[in-house]
Structures are given as structure tokens and as C-alpha cells.
Amino acid sequence: MNVYIESGGCTRRKLDALKFRSYFEKNGYGFAPGPDQADYILVTTCAFRKEEEEASLKLLDSYRSCRGKVVVYGCLPVVAPSRYMRKFDYDFIAPADFEKVDSHFPKIAHPFAEVADPNLLRHQRQIYASETAGKGGAAALLQGSARYVRNKYLGSPPRYHLITSRGCLGSCSYCALRFAIGPVQSKPVGAIVEDFARGIEAGYRDFSILGDDVGAYGQDRGTGLPDLFAALLAEAQKKRSGTADNARNTLRLHVREIKPSWVIRYRKELEQVLRHRNFSTILCPLQSGSDRILSLMNRGNDSATIGNALTALKAGNPRLKIDTQIMVGFPSETEREFEQTLEQMAGLPLHAVTISRYREREGTPARQIEPKVPEAVITERVKKAGKFLRQHCIRSAVSCTQ
């Protein structure tokens, strides 16, 4: 019995693909060199943006002629159900349904639930599908897409990933991913600290704290994010004792990502914990500087309160890099509200801003909000935002093809 794995999407889903690889290894599966030689084809899909959704649909279409059974993992079938169901009858597993994995594959002696979460994206390099043409046909279909990749699991990257939880407690009106990932399920603090200790012993110095909704960590366990941060900090300080105290040996923690509502809720505790130099970066997606738009987005915060909180965190730790994301063109966003977002960015101690354009997603409340902002206006605002941020010496990137 052999399997072919095609992986792509965000870091969390790529780590999931590695977990599947370990799962198949433990259960005695071989790995086929290509989809045409596989008994099972596991495809990790992405639907975070419309571009990835389109690429994933085309990729799945390319496997129709393969003899092996196709099993789809990821958010796509739940985020875009009508498009997926209309075209495919493949088995699929949503990220929230890990407990159902074993039912999709035969001869399973080691359950998926017993496989440890991976900590490393162990690829020496990422090979874009457009560069690896083969019988599967994915190469030609994905030509020009620099996001959907086939990974070679070789070598080691410089960052060690700590998966804290799965699922999300948010209810953002524009987000369809929450339908696929389910409610938050947190790992025990002790298990995460053990992962951290193993990474330190292996020589890693940069650690990403990951989760679909990091701020919600522990809500299902009667604890919270500050408790986890305090435990990681205590472990870092313990490991530092007896080690030369210099920049090379400093352990750096990167929080990816924590929503504004959690920063506000835990502001006092975070001011105490994040002032330590071990905390290097946090990603806090603000999305908008307009309180009316934030309310329509159902973000659970206002612009002034989160702005004050982030400013206080930076004051407590001047080395802390604060990254954010903004969404341009949310339904009914006016030019003045767009300008308010830029003004907020300029007034905050930000390191980098990712600019994304609003995309309508199936089943989301935002889809019903009128009037829609014309695509041409969104494109112009994205360009204006990039120019504005550069003028204010803030790093910026556009998260989707214009």
C-alpha cells in the first residue's frame, strides 16, 4: 500500500501534511514517486484566499484520471462547499475532523490521534508545482502560482514550530475558515513546554507559537494564553542558566497570531510577560481603523483601545516587532474609512503590514452587506496603501495577486 502526498497552504496545514506523513510511515505505507503510482493520493488544499481556492480546485481536477483513491484534506470543501460538491466526489477530511482520519485508510494499527504534532517544516527547498511537470498535470495548471507548492521533506529550517491549539472561537463576518477548523482545542501547557525544551536541546533559537486562534488558547481547559507564555518564559530562563548570555544564545519567541480582542482582554498580563527580550515578534491583525467597519466585521474591538494596548506593549519592550494585517474593500467601506485605517497604521509602532483585499466567501454574513466596493476601487486602494506605508517606513506586502 503506498500513498502520494501533495501539500500546500498555510504553515499550519503544511505541518498537518507532515503529521500525515508520519502517520503513514508508522502504519507501514510506502510513498509513491508520483500520483499515477499511488494507491492513495492525499491532497492538502488551501482556501485562505480566492487565488488558493482556484488553484486547489484545478489541482484536484488534475487527479481525476489517477487510479488511486483521492482523499482531500484542508479547508476547501467546507469553505467553498457548492463549488467542491458540484465537481468532485472525493472523500474529504476537514481540519476539525482529525478523529475521523483512521476511517479513510485501511490497515491502520497506529491511530492518527497518537501521532505527535511535527515541529519542523523539514524541507530543504520548496519546489513550485510549475517547476515540476509530471503526469499528474498539476504543474501546467498551477503555473505562475507561487503559493501552492509540493514540499521535499529534507533538511531543517531555522524556526521551530510550537502548535498550541486547533480551532477558533472568533466569529468574524468575512471568515469562512472557522467553519472548517471548528472550536478551539488546546494542547496541555506541559506538552507545549516539552516541545519547546526539545527544540532548545536540538539547538533551535527561533520558535513560532502557532494556532488557528492563539489568543483563545486554554479556553477549553480553564487556563489562558498568559499562563502558557509564563511557562514558556520560565523554561527559556531555566535553559539559559549556565549558558553564555549573548545574542546568539537568546531564545526568540514569535507569536503568530493573536487577535486584537485577546490582546485587549489580556493587556495587563501581556505587558508583564512580553517585556522580556525572549519575545521577538507578535502578529496582531487589526484589519481596519474604522470602528464602523470593525463592528460590521464582528471583530470585538474598537480601534483606539487596541491601538493603546499595542503602544503599551511596544513601550514595555522596545525590541518587540509588531506586525499586522489590514483588509481593503470590505463591503460599504468608504474612502474616508479606508484613510482612517492608514492613519491608524501611521500612528502605531508597527514593524510590518500585510495588505489583503476583501474577497466574498460562501456562507459568510459579510456577503450580505451592501454596497459592495468595486474591484477597481479596491485595487486602487491597495496600491495607495502600499505607497503610504512605504512613505512611513513601514514594511508592507500584498497578500494576493492584483
Stockholm file with secondary structure:
# STOCKHOLM 1.0

chainA/1-402         MNVYIESGGCTRRKLDALKFRSYFEKNGYGFAPGPDQADYILVTTCAFRKEEEEASLKLLDSYRSCRGKVVVYGCLPVVAPSRYMRKFDYDFIAPADFEKVDSHFPKIAHPFAEVADPNLLRHQRQIYASETAGKGGAAALLQGSARYVRNKYLGSPPRYHLITSRGCLGSCSYCALRFAIGPVQSKPVGAIVEDFARGIEAGYRDFSILGDDVGAYGQDRGTGLPDLFAALLAEAQKKRSGTADNARNTLRLHVREIKPSWVIRYRKELEQVLRHRNFSTILCPLQSGSDRILSLMNRGNDSATIGNALTALKAGNPRLKIDTQIMVGFPSETEREFEQTLEQMAGLPLHAVTISRYREREGTPARQIEPKVPEAVITERVKKAGKFLRQHCIRSAVSCTQ
#=GR chainA/1-402 SS CEEEEECCSSHHHHHHHHHHHHHHHHTTCEECSSGGGCSEEEEEECCSSHHHHHHHHHHHHTTTTCSSEEEEEESHHHHSHHHHHHHCCCEEECGGGGGGGGGGSSSCSSCGGGSCCCCCCCCSSEEEGGGSCCTTCHHHHTTTCSSCEEECCCSCCSEEEEEEEECCCCCCTTCCHHHHHCSCEECCHHHHHHHHHHHHHTTCCEEEEEETTGGGTTTTTTCCHHHHHHHHHHHHHHHHTTSCCSGGGCCEEEEECCCHHHHHHTHHHHHHHTTSTTEEEEECCCBCSCHHHHHHHTCSCCHHHHHHHHHHHHHHCTTCEEEEEEEECCTTCCHHHHHHHHHHHHHSCCSEEEEEECCCCTTCGGGGCSSCCCHHHHHHHHHHHHHHHHHTTCEEEESSCC
#=GC SS_cons         CEEEEECCSSHHHHHHHHHHHHHHHHTTCEECSSGGGCSEEEEEECCSSHHHHHHHHHHHHTTTTCSSEEEEEESHHHHSHHHHHHHCCCEEECGGGGGGGGGGSSSCSSCGGGSCCCCCCCCSSEEEGGGSCCTTCHHHHTTTCSSCEEECCCSCCSEEEEEEEECCCCCCTTCCHHHHHCSCEECCHHHHHHHHHHHHHTTCCEEEEEETTGGGTTTTTTCCHHHHHHHHHHHHHHHHTTSCCSGGGCCEEEEECCCHHHHHHTHHHHHHHTTSTTEEEEECCCBCSCHHHHHHHTCSCCHHHHHHHHHHHHHHCTTCEEEEEEEECCTTCCHHHHHHHHHHHHHSCCSEEEEEECCCCTTCGGGGCSSCCCHHHHHHHHHHHHHHHHHTTCEEEESSCC
//
